[in-house]
């Protein structure tokens, strides 16, 4: 291996290392954004689930507060 070839190999490795560091920052930003999106979606789904539970409880309460239907009187 001559000096020029060694120089080219070192230069290529330095470029790969430099690009991997830059790419790593982009990937980290993307992963952070995805994590925020997931948390926001989980919060939205939790709110929907709680709203549904509130509706179910309100329906049960409303149903329990209805007067009972009287039984029809039997004729003798």
C-alpha positions in Angstrom: 0.0 0.0 0.0 1.5 3.3 -0.9 1.1 6.6 0.9 -1.5 8.0 -1.5 -3.8 4.9 -1.0 -3.5 5.2 2.8 -4.3 8.9 2.6 -7.4 8.1 0.5 -8.6 5.4 2.9 -8.1 7.6 5.9 -9.9 10.4 4.2 -12.8 8.2 3.2 -13.1 6.9 6.8 -13.0 10.4 8.1 -15.8 11.4 5.7 -17.9 8.3 6.7 -17.4 9.1 10.4 -18.4 12.8 9.9 -21.5 11.8 7.9 -22.6 9.2 10.5 -22.5 11.9 13.2 -24.6 14.3 11.1 -27.0 11.5 10.3 -27.3 10.4 13.9 -28.5 13.9 14.9 -31.2 13.8 12.2 -32.3 10.3 13.3 -32.5 11.5 17.0 -34.6 14.5 16.0 -36.9 12.2 14.1 -37.2 9.7 16.9 -38.0 12.6 19.4 -40.8 13.8 17.1 -42.2 10.3 16.8 -42.2 10.0 20.6 -44.1 13.3 21.0 -46.6 12.2 18.4 -47.2 8.9 20.2 -47.7 10.6 23.6 -50.1 13.0 22.1 -52.1 10.2 20.4 -52.2 8.3 23.7 -53.5 11.3 25.5 -56.2 11.8 22.8 -57.3 8.2 23.1 -57.3 8.4 26.9 -59.6 11.4 26.7 -61.9 9.6 24.3 -62.0 6.5 26.6 -62.8 8.6 29.7 -65.6 10.5 27.8 -67.1 7.2 26.8 -67.0 6.0 30.4 -68.7 9.2 31.6 -71.5 8.7 29.0 -72.0 5.1 30.1 -72.2 6.1 33.8 -74.6 8.9 33.0 -76.8 6.5 31.1 -76.8 4.1 34.0 -77.7 6.9 36.4 -80.4 8.1 34.2 -81.8 4.6 33.7 -81.8 4.1 37.5 -83.7 7.3 38.1 -86.6 6.4 35.8 -89.8 5.5 37.7 -90.6 1.8 37.4 -93.4 1.0 35.1 -96.4 -0.2 37.1 -97.7 -3.6 36.4 -101.0 -3.8 34.6 -103.9 -4.5 37.0 -105.5 -7.8 36.7 -109.2 -8.0 36.2 -111.2 -10.2 38.5 
